[in-house]
């Protein structure tokens, strides 16, 4: 079964680049440029299939990645989340939110390895991720 990824990043170029990398690896990727709208869509069940992993940027207008994850956790406490940021110190904002944090630039091989690991772990035991 093909995993569905929700990619949230206000930078259209970075979102498109990551989307292409992930699609080529066989994932179904839904890209969202607006974190507020993405949150509404996932919480409202508006996507065509269940989202298996959320990938989000940290700095975005309207809602930070940390605020997005906090709100997401209210309705999706076990969905795996990968946060990608250029700010190493931002990781502390996600304490207790059960996320995986990676620093930009995230090379394609590292992105794919991280995504694959998170998806596989969630498939094996959805309560642990």
N, C-alpha and C positions, 0 to 999 in steps of 0.2 A: 504494500500500500504506500502511496506517495504521501509524504508528510506535507502539511500546510504550514507555511511560515507567514507571520504578520511582521512586516518590516516598517518601522515607524522612524522617519527621518525627514526633517524639514528641508534638508539640502537635496534637491532633486537629482543632482549629478551623482552624489554619493549613493542615494537610494537606487538609482537606475543601475549603477555599477554593481552594487551588492546584489540587486535583484537578478542581473544577468549571470553573475557568478553562481548564485544559488540555483537558478533555473537550469543552467547547464549541468549542474550536479544532480538534477532530477527532482528538485523540490518544486512544489506549487507555491509561488510567492505572491502575496498580496502586499503591495506597497501603499503606504499612507504618508502623506506629507504633513498632516495635521494631527497631533496627538489627541486633542480633544475629540475630534471626529472619529478617530480610530477607536478610542475608548467607548464612545457611544455605539459604534458598530459591533465591537466584540461583546459588549455587555448586552446589546439588544439582539444578539444572534443573527446579525444581518449578513454574515459571510456564508458562501455556498457550502462550506464544509467546516468541521471543527478545526480550530487553530491548534497546532501541536507545539508551536514555539513562537515567542514574541522576541523580536530583535528591536531594540530602541536606542536612539541617540540620547545623550544626556542633556545637552543645551538645545532647547527648542523654544520658539516663541509661543506664548499662551499657556504652556504647561511644561515644566521640566520633566526629564526622564524619571526622576525620583518621585515626583507628584503623580506622573502617569502610572508608575508601578504600584504606588500605594493605593491608588484608586482601582487599578486592575486586581490587586490582591483581595479587595473586598468581595469580588464575585468569582474570581479565578485564583484561589489560593495555591494551587499546585501546578499551574501551567509553567513550563520552563521559560525563563526570561534571560536574554543576553543583552547586557548594556555595553555599548561601545562609546568611549569618550576620549577626547584628547587631554582631559584633565585627570591626572592620576589621583589627585586629592578628592575628586568627586565620589570615589568609591565609598567613602565613609557615610555619604548620604543614603546609601542603600542598606545600611546595617539592619539585620533582622528581616529583610524582605526576600530572602532566598533567591538571589540572582547570581549570575555569572558575569563578572566584569572584565572587560578587555580594553586595552589602551590603543588609540589610533596612533599611527596607521596600523591597521590590521590586515596583514597580507592575506591574499586569497586562500592559500593553503591552511593558514591558522584559522581563518573564518570557517572554512569548510570542516576542519577537524573539530572545532568547538561545537558547531551546529550539529554535526553528526553525533558527537558524544552526548549532547543534551537530548536530542531526539531519541536516540537509542536507550538512554537511561530512563526516560519518561515512558517509553513503550514497555520496558521491562518491569518498572514499578512506578506507576503514576503518582503515588503518594510521596515518594522520596524527592522528586525534583521540585 
